[in-house]
């Protein structure tokens, strides 16, 4: 994600961040390098100019040039400027209480991922305790209704559809009646889309907006289209009005032009981003965290949140207790590997670790045999997973055949597991010592 931008901005900041003193020329050189990186990332020219002017103005003040750590102060300015251009803070959905019906209109052109994003949003709201329903009002694109129905069925979210319907306003009104009878509290309307913006589409969307009085009008835009996504957002906002934007294919966007330009040009916040094909690959957009990731500082908060969501607090505590009691088995390790897979791509998780963005490619991870580990453990018996010490030469040969790997790879996994156990044993002892020292201090104070 934003790999080239992260690398080039990172190089500029590394040059200046370690300096004990910096000059106005140092600042000019660093800002010029960042400016070129932003332009290459397809960031809107107006946005780049505004970023450069405001950064130079603040960076050349006494607060930076005469500070104790001027380089670090400059990095903070760049981070804060990026965050403000991305949108300052996350702005969640503004929906009514659960006792009143809320409506979200999903807008966008064909191919932007509108129908898939509607389903992903429904799943997220369902996890948040709401009772959403999807309404199939895209009556133009062939198979749009069927696609929404299939997605809703997979996620166990009701879908209101009228096959052969021609009037989206009529479909919406009928859906409202059904929703009230069935205690639904949130309607997500998958609206009509076209290959390009045209008058008939805007008239239909305007009629649907007037009939529904929506709480949210969310544009779904393909982040990989860069400036085109910004232009589309501007047109929709002028003709229909928007409350926010959902950027799809965010995990594949190597440039970042749309994300860095949208808020400044349209004034509308990015509320969610699609980061994969799975229904769960749908995240709240946090400008500050994204600015940190662009600067190669990682995003540990998001990584921890994702881990808690997938693994769960109970499972995490159970794993921690096994570490403390030194009873960790290959069965436990298999559970952790499977949990990591649910969290998304390994590359996206590496990007959230400070200093790791762009350092290790997905190919490198594959070469490290992380994927084959699961196959090897699954080829073991329950007794072998519970006690890896019983796995001798003949058992290793059988496991290798069953997993499609070699005896050397099985041996390597067992050796790695021993290292992991020893490392976790040391960590556990260190934690106990730290806790004991803290307890002593509290007793003394």
C-alpha positions as CSV (number, residue, x, y, z in Angstrom):
1,X,0.0,0.0,0.0
2,X,1.5,3.3,-1.1
3,X,4.9,1.5,-1.4
4,X,6.7,4.0,-3.7
5,X,5.4,7.0,-1.8
6,X,6.4,5.5,1.6
7,X,9.9,4.7,0.3
8,X,10.6,8.2,-1.2
9,X,9.1,10.2,1.6
10,X,10.9,7.9,4.1
11,X,14.2,8.6,2.3
12,X,13.7,12.4,2.5
13,X,12.8,12.2,6.2
14,X,15.7,9.9,7.1
15,X,18.1,12.4,5.6
16,X,16.8,15.2,7.9
17,X,15.5,13.5,11.0
18,X,18.9,12.5,12.4
19,X,20.5,15.9,12.1
20,X,21.4,17.8,15.3
21,X,20.9,21.1,13.5
22,X,19.1,21.7,10.2
23,X,19.1,24.7,7.9
24,X,16.5,26.3,5.6
25,X,18.2,24.6,2.7
26,X,17.8,21.1,4.4
27,X,14.1,21.9,4.7
28,X,13.8,23.0,1.1
29,X,15.6,19.9,-0.2
30,X,13.4,17.5,2.0
31,X,10.2,19.3,1.0
32,X,11.2,19.2,-2.7
33,X,11.7,15.4,-2.5
34,X,8.3,15.0,-0.8
35,X,6.7,17.2,-3.4
36,X,8.0,15.1,-6.2
37,X,6.9,11.9,-4.4
38,X,3.4,13.3,-4.0
39,X,3.1,14.3,-7.7
40,X,4.3,10.9,-8.8
41,X,1.7,9.4,-6.5
42,X,-1.0,11.2,-8.6
43,X,-1.9,13.6,-5.8
44,X,-3.9,16.7,-7.0
45,X,-1.6,19.6,-7.9
46,X,-3.6,22.0,-5.8
47,X,-3.2,19.7,-2.8
48,X,0.5,19.3,-3.3
49,X,1.0,23.1,-3.5
50,X,-1.0,23.6,-0.3
51,X,1.0,20.9,1.5
52,X,4.3,22.3,0.4
53,X,3.5,25.9,1.3
54,X,2.1,25.1,4.7
55,X,4.9,22.7,5.6
56,X,7.7,25.1,4.6
57,X,6.0,28.0,6.5
58,X,5.7,26.0,9.7
59,X,9.1,24.2,9.3
60,X,11.1,27.4,8.9
61,X,9.8,28.9,12.1
62,X,11.9,29.2,15.3
63,X,10.1,26.3,16.8
64,X,11.8,23.9,14.5
65,X,15.2,25.5,13.6
66,X,16.0,26.2,17.3
67,X,14.4,23.2,18.9
68,X,16.5,20.5,20.7
69,X,15.5,17.9,18.1
70,X,14.8,19.9,14.9
71,X,14.8,16.8,12.6
72,X,12.2,15.0,14.7
73,X,10.2,18.2,14.9
74,X,10.2,18.4,11.1
75,X,9.0,14.8,10.8
76,X,6.1,15.6,13.2
77,X,5.1,18.6,11.0
78,X,5.1,16.4,7.9
79,X,3.0,13.7,9.8
80,X,0.5,16.2,11.0
81,X,0.1,17.9,7.6
82,X,-0.5,14.5,5.9
83,X,-3.0,13.6,8.6
84,X,-4.9,16.8,8.1
85,X,-5.0,16.4,4.3
86,X,-6.3,12.8,4.8
87,X,-9.1,14.1,7.0
88,X,-7.9,14.9,10.6
89,X,-9.9,12.2,12.4
90,X,-12.2,9.3,11.6
91,X,-15.8,10.3,11.2
92,X,-18.1,7.3,11.7
93,X,-21.6,6.9,10.4
94,X,-24.2,9.3,11.8
95,X,-27.2,7.0,12.2
96,X,-30.3,7.3,14.3
97,X,-30.9,5.1,17.4
98,X,-31.9,1.5,17.0
99,X,-35.6,2.3,17.6
100,X,-35.7,4.5,14.5
101,X,-35.0,3.5,10.9
102,X,-31.8,4.8,9.4
103,X,-31.1,4.9,5.6
104,X,-27.7,4.8,3.8
105,X,-27.6,5.4,0.1
106,X,-24.6,3.7,-1.6
107,X,-23.6,5.7,-4.7
108,X,-21.1,5.1,-7.4
109,X,-20.3,4.1,-11.0
110,X,-20.4,0.5,-12.3
111,X,-17.2,-1.4,-11.4
112,X,-16.4,0.7,-8.3
113,X,-17.3,-2.1,-5.9
114,X,-20.6,-0.6,-4.8
115,X,-22.6,-3.8,-4.4
116,X,-19.7,-5.7,-2.6
117,X,-19.2,-2.6,-0.3
118,X,-22.9,-2.5,0.6
119,X,-22.6,-6.1,1.8
120,X,-19.4,-5.5,3.7
121,X,-20.9,-2.4,5.4
122,X,-24.0,-4.5,6.4
123,X,-21.7,-7.1,8.0
124,X,-19.8,-4.4,9.9
125,X,-23.1,-2.9,11.2
126,X,-24.4,-6.3,12.2
127,X,-21.2,-6.9,14.2
128,X,-21.8,-3.5,15.9
129,X,-25.2,-4.7,17.1
130,X,-27.5,-3.2,14.5
131,X,-30.1,-5.0,12.3
132,X,-29.3,-4.0,8.7
133,X,-31.1,-4.9,5.6
134,X,-29.8,-4.6,2.0
135,X,-32.2,-3.2,-0.7
136,X,-31.5,-4.0,-4.3
137,X,-32.2,-0.7,-6.2
138,X,-29.6,-1.1,-8.9
139,X,-32.1,-2.0,-11.6
140,X,-29.8,-1.2,-14.5
141,X,-26.7,-3.5,-14.2
142,X,-27.4,-7.1,-15.2
143,X,-27.1,-9.5,-12.3
144,X,-26.7,-6.7,-9.7
145,X,-29.8,-7.9,-7.8
146,X,-28.7,-11.6,-7.8
147,X,-25.2,-10.6,-6.7
148,X,-26.6,-8.7,-3.7
149,X,-28.9,-11.6,-2.8
150,X,-26.0,-14.1,-2.8
151,X,-23.8,-11.8,-0.7
152,X,-26.7,-11.2,1.8
153,X,-27.4,-14.9,2.1
154,X,-23.7,-15.7,2.8
155,X,-23.7,-13.0,5.6
156,X,-27.1,-13.9,6.9
157,X,-28.3,-10.3,6.2
158,X,-31.9,-9.9,4.7
159,X,-32.1,-8.6,1.1
160,X,-35.2,-6.9,-0.2
161,X,-35.5,-7.5,-4.0
162,X,-38.2,-7.1,-6.6
163,X,-37.3,-9.0,-9.8
164,X,-38.2,-7.2,-13.0
165,X,-38.8,-3.8,-11.2
166,X,-38.3,-0.6,-13.1
167,X,-38.9,2.0,-10.4
168,X,-36.2,2.2,-7.6
169,X,-38.3,4.6,-5.5
170,X,-41.2,2.2,-5.4
171,X,-38.9,-0.7,-4.5
172,X,-37.4,1.5,-1.6
173,X,-40.9,2.3,-0.3
174,X,-42.0,-1.3,-0.3
175,X,-38.7,-2.2,1.5
176,X,-39.4,0.3,4.2
177,X,-42.8,-1.3,5.0
178,X,-41.2,-4.7,5.2
179,X,-38.3,-3.4,7.4
180,X,-40.7,-1.8,9.9
181,X,-42.7,-5.1,10.2
182,X,-39.5,-7.0,10.8
183,X,-37.7,-4.7,13.3
184,X,-34.9,-3.7,10.9
185,X,-33.1,-0.5,12.1
186,X,-30.7,0.2,9.1
187,X,-31.4,0.2,5.4
188,X,-28.4,0.0,3.0
189,X,-29.6,0.9,-0.5
190,X,-27.5,-0.4,-3.4
191,X,-28.4,2.3,-6.0
192,X,-28.1,2.3,-9.8
193,X,-24.8,2.9,-11.4
194,X,-23.6,3.6,-14.9
195,X,-20.2,3.4,-16.7
196,X,-20.1,7.1,-16.5
197,X,-22.0,10.0,-15.0
198,X,-25.1,10.9,-17.0
199,X,-28.3,12.8,-16.5
200,X,-30.8,9.8,-16.3
201,X,-28.7,8.3,-13.4
202,X,-28.5,11.6,-11.5
203,X,-32.3,12.1,-11.9
204,X,-33.0,8.6,-10.5
205,X,-30.6,9.1,-7.6
206,X,-32.1,12.5,-6.8
207,X,-35.6,11.0,-6.8
208,X,-34.4,8.2,-4.5
209,X,-32.7,10.7,-2.2
210,X,-35.9,12.8,-1.9
211,X,-38.0,9.7,-1.2
212,X,-35.7,8.3,1.5
213,X,-34.2,11.4,3.2
214,X,-31.0,9.4,3.9
215,X,-28.8,9.7,6.9
216,X,-25.7,9.0,4.9
217,X,-24.9,9.3,1.2
218,X,-21.7,7.3,0.6
219,X,-19.8,7.3,-2.6
220,X,-18.0,4.1,-3.4
221,X,-14.9,4.9,-5.5
222,X,-12.0,2.8,-6.8
223,X,-8.9,4.1,-5.1
224,X,-6.7,2.8,-7.9
225,X,-8.2,5.3,-10.4
226,X,-6.4,8.2,-8.6
227,X,-7.5,11.6,-9.8
228,X,-10.5,10.1,-11.6
229,X,-11.9,9.0,-8.2
230,X,-11.6,12.6,-6.9
231,X,-13.3,14.0,-10.0
232,X,-16.2,11.5,-9.7
233,X,-16.6,12.4,-6.0
234,X,-16.7,16.1,-6.9
235,X,-19.5,15.5,-9.5
236,X,-21.6,13.4,-7.2
237,X,-21.3,15.9,-4.4
238,X,-22.3,18.8,-6.6
239,X,-25.3,17.0,-8.1
240,X,-26.5,14.7,-5.3
241,X,-24.6,15.7,-2.1
242,X,-22.3,13.3,-0.2
243,X,-21.6,12.7,3.5
244,X,-18.6,10.6,2.9
245,X,-16.6,8.2,0.7
246,X,-15.7,4.5,0.7
247,X,-12.4,3.7,-1.1
248,X,-12.2,0.2,-2.6
249,X,-9.1,-1.8,-3.6
250,X,-7.2,0.3,-1.0
251,X,-4.8,-2.6,-0.3
252,X,-3.7,-2.6,-4.0
253,X,-3.3,1.2,-4.3
254,X,0.5,1.7,-4.6
255,X,0.2,5.5,-5.3
256,X,-2.3,7.0,-2.9
257,X,-3.5,10.0,-5.0
258,X,-7.2,9.5,-4.3
259,X,-6.8,9.2,-0.6
260,X,-4.5,12.2,-0.3
261,X,-6.6,14.5,-2.5
262,X,-10.2,13.6,-1.7
263,X,-10.8,15.5,1.6
264,X,-9.1,18.7,0.4
265,X,-10.8,18.8,-3.0
266,X,-14.3,17.7,-2.0
267,X,-14.4,18.5,1.7
268,X,-15.9,15.0,2.3
269,X,-14.2,12.5,4.6
270,X,-13.1,9.0,3.7
271,X,-15.2,6.9,6.1
272,X,-14.2,3.3,5.2
273,X,-11.7,1.5,3.0
274,X,-12.0,-1.9,1.3
275,X,-8.7,-3.8,1.9
276,X,-9.4,-7.2,0.4
277,X,-12.0,-9.5,-1.2
278,X,-13.4,-11.1,2.0
279,X,-16.5,-9.6,3.6
280,X,-14.4,-8.8,6.7
281,X,-11.8,-6.8,4.7
282,X,-13.5,-3.5,5.4
283,X,-12.0,-1.0,7.8
284,X,-12.7,2.4,9.3
285,X,-10.4,5.0,7.8
286,X,-8.1,6.7,10.4
287,X,-6.2,9.6,8.9
288,X,-3.6,9.8,11.6
289,X,-2.8,6.1,11.5
290,X,-2.6,6.2,7.7
291,X,-0.2,9.2,7.8
292,X,2.0,7.1,10.1
293,X,1.9,4.2,7.7
294,X,2.8,6.5,4.8
295,X,5.9,7.7,6.8
296,X,6.9,4.1,7.5
297,X,6.0,4.5,11.2
298,X,3.6,1.6,11.1
299,X,0.2,1.3,12.7
300,X,0.4,-0.9,15.8
301,X,-3.1,0.3,17.1
302,X,-4.9,-1.0,14.0
303,X,-2.9,-4.3,14.1
304,X,-3.8,-4.9,17.8
305,X,-7.5,-4.0,17.0
306,X,-7.5,-6.5,14.1
307,X,-5.9,-9.2,16.2
308,X,-8.4,-8.7,19.1
309,X,-11.3,-8.8,16.6
310,X,-10.1,-12.1,14.9
311,X,-8.6,-13.9,17.8
312,X,-10.8,-12.7,20.7
313,X,-9.8,-11.8,24.2
314,X,-10.6,-15.2,25.7
315,X,-8.4,-17.0,23.2
316,X,-5.6,-14.5,23.7
317,X,-5.6,-15.0,27.5
318,X,-5.7,-18.8,27.1
319,X,-2.6,-18.6,24.8
320,X,-0.8,-16.3,27.2
321,X,-1.5,-18.7,30.1
322,X,-0.1,-21.6,28.1
323,X,3.0,-19.5,27.4
324,X,3.4,-18.7,31.2
325,X,3.0,-22.4,32.1
326,X,5.3,-23.5,29.3
327,X,2.7,-25.9,28.0
328,X,2.5,-24.5,24.4
329,X,1.9,-27.3,21.8
330,X,1.9,-27.5,18.0
331,X,-1.9,-27.6,18.2
332,X,-1.8,-24.1,19.8
333,X,0.7,-22.9,17.2
334,X,-1.7,-24.2,14.4
335,X,-4.5,-22.1,15.9
336,X,-2.3,-19.0,15.9
337,X,-1.3,-19.6,12.2
338,X,-5.0,-19.9,11.2
339,X,-5.9,-16.8,13.1
340,X,-3.1,-14.8,11.3
341,X,-4.6,-16.0,8.0
342,X,-8.0,-14.6,9.0
343,X,-6.4,-11.2,9.7
344,X,-5.7,-10.6,6.0
345,X,-2.6,-10.7,3.9
346,X,0.7,-11.0,5.7
347,X,2.0,-8.0,3.7
348,X,-0.7,-5.7,5.0
349,X,0.2,-6.7,8.6
350,X,3.9,-6.1,8.0
351,X,3.0,-2.6,6.7
352,X,1.5,-1.9,10.2
353,X,4.7,-2.8,12.0
354,X,7.1,0.3,12.3
355,X,10.0,0.1,9.9
356,X,8.7,-3.0,8.1
357,X,6.7,-1.4,5.3
358,X,8.2,-2.5,1.9
359,X,11.1,-4.3,3.7
360,X,9.8,-7.8,3.1
361,X,7.7,-8.8,0.1
362,X,4.9,-11.4,0.0
363,X,7.3,-13.6,-2.0
364,X,9.9,-13.5,0.7
365,X,7.3,-14.6,3.2
366,X,6.3,-17.5,1.0
367,X,9.9,-18.5,0.7
368,X,10.2,-18.6,4.5
369,X,7.7,-21.5,4.4
370,X,5.0,-19.9,6.5
371,X,2.3,-21.3,4.3
372,X,3.7,-24.9,4.4
373,X,3.8,-24.8,8.2
374,X,0.0,-25.3,8.4
375,X,0.1,-28.2,6.0
376,X,2.9,-29.9,8.0
377,X,1.1,-29.6,11.4
378,X,-2.2,-30.7,9.8
379,X,-0.4,-33.9,8.6
380,X,0.5,-34.8,12.2
381,X,-1.6,-36.9,14.6
382,X,-3.2,-35.4,17.7
383,X,-0.5,-37.1,19.9
384,X,2.3,-35.6,17.8
385,X,0.8,-32.1,18.0
386,X,0.4,-32.5,21.7
387,X,4.0,-33.7,22.2
388,X,6.4,-32.9,19.3
389,X,9.2,-34.7,21.1
390,X,7.9,-38.1,19.9
391,X,8.3,-37.2,16.3
392,X,11.3,-39.3,15.2
393,X,12.7,-40.1,11.7
394,X,9.9,-42.4,10.6
395,X,7.2,-40.0,11.7
396,X,8.9,-37.1,10.0
397,X,9.0,-39.1,6.7
398,X,5.3,-39.8,7.0
399,X,4.4,-36.2,7.8
400,X,6.5,-35.0,4.9
401,X,4.6,-37.3,2.5
402,X,1.3,-36.3,3.9
403,X,2.0,-32.5,3.6
404,X,3.7,-32.6,0.3
405,X,6.9,-31.3,1.8
406,X,10.4,-32.7,2.6
407,X,11.8,-34.3,5.7
408,X,14.1,-31.3,6.0
409,X,11.2,-28.9,6.0
410,X,9.5,-30.9,8.8
411,X,12.7,-30.9,10.8
412,X,13.0,-27.1,10.2
413,X,9.5,-26.5,11.5
414,X,10.2,-28.5,14.7
415,X,13.4,-26.6,15.3
416,X,11.6,-23.3,14.8
417,X,8.9,-24.3,17.2
418,X,11.5,-25.1,19.8
419,X,13.0,-21.7,19.3
420,X,9.6,-20.1,19.6
421,X,8.9,-22.0,22.9
422,X,12.3,-20.9,24.3
423,X,11.7,-17.3,23.3
424,X,8.3,-17.2,24.8
425,X,9.6,-18.8,28.0
426,X,12.2,-16.0,28.3
427,X,9.5,-13.4,27.6
428,X,7.3,-14.9,30.3
429,X,10.1,-14.8,32.9
430,X,10.9,-11.2,32.0
431,X,7.2,-10.2,32.4
432,X,7.1,-11.9,35.8
433,X,10.2,-10.1,36.9
434,X,8.8,-6.7,35.7
435,X,5.5,-7.3,37.5
436,X,7.4,-8.3,40.7
437,X,9.5,-5.1,40.6
438,X,6.4,-3.0,40.0
439,X,4.7,-4.6,43.0
440,X,7.8,-4.0,45.2
441,X,7.9,-0.3,44.1
442,X,4.2,0.1,44.9
443,X,4.8,-1.5,48.3
444,X,7.8,0.9,49.0
445,X,5.9,4.0,47.7
